[in-house]
């Protein structure tokens, strides 16, 4: 049987749990969303997406339905412990200190990044496409944990690999203009275009923020059929990367 999730390999305390869903999970949607699409804004039937999300809770044995976000490629970090009105908060990251509260981001090439403190008192998750990454979403998430950065662990989940991600001048300039050394994450392909290593850029940002342990990466959603990839398929679903403190 194929494994329906990716489990982070990181030295998190035993109370911290994490997972990334895969297209090997069952689902109720129709093609091209029929491999457990969890995104409600990619063209799928919202009723079927709701059924997929409910199924995810059981299959992954989650302690509660995830706190889903309305992601906008920004830097806002949602405090999942604050009162909510029932609507999905507009944010690209979330933090909690409450056991049993599950955080999630949806991706299909962008980087999902999980965070926890070494004592397991707080966890967070961030959605980092190139815009959010350049704007500082990871740094904002570290700050939202309200813990010394050296006590924070970060795991970079499944995102597009450098060999599959060709970008133009706008993307390269967003990083290199602010940090000339970020040029090492770009490799020339043709005039005005580069392969971009998003995971390397994320590791660099996290290290500069003082994060004490950084791991993960090494995925390529474009070439790995376990994951949805917008750049590969254009019309496609989303998979989730989740983190929680065990109740």
VOMI-369877 format. One record per atom (N, C-alpha, C): residue in three letters; z, y, x. Coordinates in steps of 0.1 Angstrom, whole numbers, plus 5000, padded with zeros to 4 digits. Each point is the difference from the previous one (the first is absolute). Layout:
N
AlaZYX/...
# end
This chain:
247
Unk500049885009/Unk500050124991/Unk500050125009/Unk499250104996/Unk499950125008/Unk501250094997/Unk500550075010/Unk501250084998/Unk499750134993/Unk500750034989/Unk499650124992/Unk500750135004/Unk500550005012/Unk500750125005/Unk500050005015/Unk500150125006/Unk500350015014/Unk501450055002/Unk500849935008/Unk501450045002/Unk500150085013/Unk500650125001/Unk500150075012/Unk500849925011/Unk499550015012/Unk500749945011/Unk500750125007/Unk501250024997/Unk500750125006/Unk501549965000/Unk500850065009/Unk501449975002/Unk500950074990/Unk499650004987/Unk500850074990/Unk501249924997/Unk501150064995/Unk501149924996/Unk499749914988/Unk500849904999/Unk499649894990/Unk500050054986/Unk500750114997/Unk500050054986/Unk498750084996/Unk499150035010/Unk498850074998/Unk498949904998/Unk499250014990/Unk498949914997/Unk498750094999/Unk498949945004/Unk498750064999/Unk498949904997/Unk498950054995/Unk498849914998/Unk498850094997/Unk498849945004/Unk498850064995/Unk499349904992/Unk499550034988/Unk499349914992/Unk498649975005/Unk499449894996/Unk498749975005/Unk499149964987/Unk498749995003/Unk499149964989/Unk500149854997/Unk500949935006/Unk500249864997/Unk501049994989/Unk500650114995/Unk500849994988/Unk499149994988/Unk500549944989/Unk499249994988/Unk500050144993/Unk499150024991/Unk499950134993/Unk499349984986/Unk500250114992/Unk499450004987/Unk498850084998/Unk499650085011/Unk498950094999/Unk498649935001/Unk499050074996/Unk498649945002/Unk499450055013/Unk499049935005/Unk499450045013/Unk499450154999/Unk500150085010/Unk500549965014/Unk501550025002/Unk500850004990/Unk501450035001/Unk500849874998/Unk499449885000/Unk500649884995/Unk500949935010/Unk500250065011/Unk500949945010/Unk501350085002/Unk500750014989/Unk501350074999/Unk499950145004/Unk499150084993/Unk500050145002/Unk501250064994/Unk500750095007/Unk501250074996/Unk499850154998/Unk498850055002/Unk499850144998/Unk499550044987/Unk500550114994/Unk499650044987/Unk499050115000/Unk499650055011/Unk499050115001/Unk498849965008/Unk499649884999/Unk498849955008/Unk498949954991/Unk500250014986/Unk499049964991/Unk500349884992/Unk501149935003/Unk500549884993/Unk500650044986/Unk500149904991/Unk500650024987/Unk501550015002/Unk500650114996/Unk501550025002/Unk500849894994/Unk499649944989/Unk500849894994/Unk500049885009/Unk498949975006/Unk499949895010/Unk500850035012/Unk499950125005/Unk500850045012/Unk501549984997/Unk500450054988/Unk501549984997/Unk500449855000/Unk499149924995/Unk500349855001/Unk500049955014/Unk499150055009/Unk500149965014/Unk501350055006/Unk500450124997/Unk501250055006/Unk501349924995/Unk500049964987/Unk501149924995/Unk500049865007/Unk498849955002/Unk499949875007/Unk500550015014/Unk499750115007/Unk500550025014/Unk501549995001/Unk500750054990/Unk501550005001/Unk500449855000/Unk499449914992/Unk500549865000/Unk499549935012/Unk498850015004/Unk499449935012/Unk500850035013/Unk500350135002/Unk500650045012/Unk501650004999/Unk500549964988/Unk501449994997/Unk500750145003/Unk499350114995/Unk500650135002/Unk501250024991/Unk501050075005/Unk501250024992/Unk499850104988/Unk498950075000/Unk499650104990/Unk498650045001/Unk499450054989/Unk498650055002/Unk500050125010/Unk498950005008/Unk499950115010/Unk500050144994/Unk500450105008/Unk499850144997/Unk498650035005/Unk499150014991/Unk498650045004/Unk499850155001/Unk499150045009/Unk499850145003/Unk498650044995/Unk499850124997/Unk498650064998/Unk499750065014/Unk499249935008/Unk499750045014/Unk498950105000/Unk500250105009/Unk499050115000/Unk499650045014/Unk500349915010/Unk499750035014/Unk500850125005/Unk501250024996/Unk500850115004/Unk501249955008/Unk501150085000/Unk501149975009/Unk501350004992/Unk500050014987/Unk501250004992/Unk500749865000/Unk501350015001/Unk500849875001/Unk500950004987/Unk499849904992/Unk500749994987/Unk501449945003/Unk501150064995/Unk501349945000/Unk500149914988/Unk499949875002/Unk500049914989/Unk501349984994/Unk501150065006/Unk501349994994/Unk500350124990/Unk499150095000/Unk500150124991/Unk499649964986/Unk500450074990/Unk499649974986/Unk498550034999/Unk499449914991/Unk498550014998/Unk499750014985/Unk498950064997/Unk499650014985/Unk499149894996/Unk499849905008/Unk499249884996/Unk498650015006/Unk499550125003/Unk498750015006/Unk500049965015/Unk498949965005/Unk499949975014/Unk500150135008/Unk500950025009/Unk500150125007/Unk498950025010/Unk499550135001/Unk498950035009/Unk500650015014/Unk499749905008/Unk500549995014/Unk499349905008/Unk500150005013/Unk499449905008/Unk501049925008/Unk501350024997/Unk501049925007/Unk501250004990/Unk500949915003/Unk501249994991/Unk501249955009/Unk501250034996/Unk501249965007/Unk501049964990/Unk500949905004/Unk501149964992/Unk501149955008/Unk501250014995/Unk501249955006/Unk500749904990/Unk499349974989/Unk500649924989/Unk499549855002/Unk500949915001/Unk499649865001/Unk499349964987/Unk499049925001/Unk499249954988/Unk498950094996/Unk499950125005/Unk498950104996/Unk498949975010/Unk498849974994/Unk498849965008/Unk499150125001/Unk499650035012/Unk499050115002/Unk498649935004/Unk499050084996/Unk498649945002/Unk499050115003/Unk499049975008/Unk498850095001/Unk498849914998/Unk498950054995/Unk498849934998/Unk499050055010/Unk499249905006/Unk499050045010/Unk498849914999/Unk498950045006/Unk498849925001/Unk499350055012/Unk500650025011/Unk499650045014/Unk501050095006/Unk500650094993/Unk501050095005/Unk501249925005/Unk500850065009/Unk501149925005/Unk501250014991/Unk500649894997/Unk501450004994/Unk501049985012/Unk501150084999/Unk501049995011/Unk501349984993/Unk500849905004/Unk501349984995/Unk501050055010/Unk501250054995/Unk501050055008/Unk501449944996/Unk500949995009/Unk501449974996/Unk500950055011/Unk501350024997/Unk500950035010/Unk500649875006/Unk500550015012/Unk500549885006/Unk501249934993/Unk500750094993/Unk501249944992/Unk499649964986/Unk498750024996/Unk499649954987/Unk500450094989/Unk500550125003/Unk500550094989/Unk498950074993/Unk498850015005/Unk498950074994/Unk498749945004/Unk499050014991/Unk498749955003/Unk499050104994/Unk498850005005/Unk498950094996/Unk498749945002/Unk499050054993/Unk498649965001/Unk499150125000/Unk498950005008/Unk499150115000/Unk498549954999/Unk499250084993/Unk498549975000/Unk499450105009/Unk499349955010/Unk499550095011/Unk498549985002/Unk499250074992/Unk498650025004/Unk499950105010/Unk498850035005/Unk499950095011/Unk500550144997/Unk499850054987/Unk500550134996/Unk501550015000/Unk500649904994/Unk501550005000/Unk500649985013/Unk499349925008/Unk500549975014/Unk500050135008/Unk498850074999/Unk499950135008/Unk500950104995/Unk500350004987/Unk500950114994/Unk501549975003/Unk500349885003/Unk501449975004/Unk500849924990/Unk499349914992/Unk500849924990/Unk501049915007/Unk499649945011/Unk501049915007/Unk501250085005/Unk499850115005/Unk501250085005/Unk500850054988/Unk499450034989/Unk500850044988/Unk500849884995/Unk499549885001/Unk500749884995/Unk501249975009/Unk499850025013/Unk501149985009/Unk501150094997/Unk499750134998/Unk501050104996/Unk500749974987/Unk499349944991/Unk500649974987/Unk501049895000/Unk500049925011/Unk500949895001/Unk501450065004/Unk500150125004/Unk501250075004/Unk500949915009/Unk499449965011/Unk500649925010/Unk499450035014/Unk500749995010/Unk499450025014/Unk498749925001/Unk499050075005/Unk498749935001/Unk500149885009/Unk500950005010/Unk500149895009/Unk500549874993/Unk500650024988/Unk500649894992/Unk499049954990/Unk498850065000/Unk499049964990/Unk499049905006/Unk499649904992/Unk499049905003/Unk498850034991/Unk498849985006/Unk498850024992/Unk499049895002/Unk499449954989/Unk499049895001/Unk498750054994/Unk498949995007/Unk498750044996/Unk499349894993/Unk499750014987/Unk499449894993/Unk498549995000/Unk499449924992/Unk498549985000/Unk499250134997/Unk499250045009/Unk499150114999/Unk498749975007/Unk499150094999/Unk498749985006/Unk500150005015/Unk499349925007/Unk500049995015/Unk499050105006/Unk500350035012/Unk499250105007/Unk498549975001/Unk499749875002/Unk498649965001/Unk499250014987/Unk500750014989/Unk499450014987/Unk500050144994/Unk500750105007/Unk500250134994/Unk499450115008/Unk498750034997/Unk499350115007/Unk500250134992/Unk500450105007/Unk500350134994/Unk499250115007/Unk499950124994/Unk499350115005/Unk501050105007/Unk499450125003/Unk500850105008/Unk501250054992/Unk499950014987/Unk501150054992/Unk501349925003/Unk499949875000/Unk501149915001/Unk500650015015/Unk499150005009/Unk500450005014/Unk500750145003/Unk499450104995/Unk500650145003/Unk501450014993/Unk500249944989/Unk501350014993/Unk501149955009/Unk499749915009/Unk501149955009/Unk499950065014/Unk498850015005/Unk499950045014/Unk500350155002/Unk499650084990/Unk500350145001/Unk501550035001/Unk500849914994/Unk501550025000/Unk500649935012/Unk499349895005/Unk500649925011/Unk498849945008/Unk499750065011/Unk498949965008/Unk500049865004/Unk501249945002/Unk500249865004/Unk499649914989/Unk499950044988/Unk499649924989/Unk498549955001/Unk499350065009/Unk498649965003/Unk499949865004/Unk501149945006/Unk500049865004/Unk499849904988/Unk500250054988/Unk499949924988/Unk498650004994/Unk499050075007/Unk498750014995/Unk499049965011/Unk499049924996/Unk499049955009/Unk498650044995/Unk499250065008/Unk498750054996/Unk499149884995/Unk499350034989/Unk499049904995/Unk498650065001/Unk499850124995/Unk498750075000/Unk500450155000/Unk499050085002/Unk500350145000/Unk500850054988/Unk501150065002/Unk500950064989/Unk500849894993/Unk500049885005/Unk500749904992/Unk500949915010/Unk501149954995/Unk500949925008/Unk500649894992/Unk500449895007/Unk500949904994/Unk501450065001/Unk500749994988/Unk501350065000/Unk501149894998/Unk501050005009/Unk501049904999/Unk501250064993/Unk500149984987/Unk501050064992/Unk501449955004/Unk500149875003/Unk501349955004/Unk500550065013/Unk499150025009/Unk500450065013/Unk500550154997/Unk499350074991/Unk500450134997/Unk501450004993/Unk500249904992/Unk501349994993/Unk501149975010/Unk499849915009/Unk501049965010/Unk500350135009/Unk499050085003/Unk500250125008/Unk500950104992/Unk499750024987/Unk500850094992/Unk501449954999/Unk500249874998/Unk501349954998/Unk500850015013/Unk499449975011/Unk500750015013/Unk500450155003/Unk499150094997/Unk500350145002/Unk501150054991/Unk500249934989/Unk501150044990/Unk501349935005/Unk499949925010/Unk501349945006/Unk500449874993/Unk499149944992/Unk500349874993/Unk500449905011/Unk501049924997/Unk500649915010/Unk499249875002/Unk499449954990/Unk499249885001/Unk498850014992/Unk498849975005/Unk498750014994/Unk499249875002/Unk499649944989/Unk499349885001/Unk498949994989/Unk499449884999/Unk498949984990/Unk498750045006/Unk499150034991/Unk498650035004/Unk499349875003/Unk498850015005/Unk499249885004/Unk499249944988/Unk500050074989/Unk499349954988/Unk498650074999/Unk499149954992/Unk498850084997/Unk499649964986/Unk500350084990/Unk499749984986/Unk498549984997/Unk499250075009/Unk498649994998/Unk499449865002/Unk500549935010/Unk499549875004/Unk500949884994/Unk501250034995/Unk500949904996/Unk499949984985/Unk499549894995/Unk499849984985/Unk501350004992/Unk501149995007/Unk501350004992/Unk500350134994/Unk499350115004/Unk500450134996/Unk498850074993/Unk500350094991/Unk499050094995/Unk499750105011/Unk498750045000/Unk499550105009/Unk499050094993/Unk500350134999/Unk499150104994/Unk498850025008/Unk500150005013/Unk498850035009/Unk499149884999/Unk500549884999/Unk499249884999/Unk499349984987/Unk500750034988/Unk499549964987/Unk499850124991/Unk500550125003/Unk499950124993/Unk500749994986/Unk499449924991/Unk500749974987/Unk501049895002/Unk501350035001/Unk500949895004/Unk501450044995/Unk500949905001/Unk501450014996/Unk500950055011/Unk501349994998/Unk501050045009/Unk501049895002/Unk500649995012/Unk501149915001/Unk501250085004/Unk501249944998/Unk501250075002/Unk500849965012/Unk500750095007/Unk500949975010/Unk501450054996/Unk501049915000/Unk501350034994/Unk501149985009/Unk501150074997/Unk501349995008/Unk501150024990/Unk501149935003/Unk501250024992/Unk501349955007/Unk501150044996/Unk501349955005/Unk500449894990/Unk500349885005/Unk500449894991/Unk501350044992/Unk500149974987/Unk501250044992/Unk501149905004/
# end
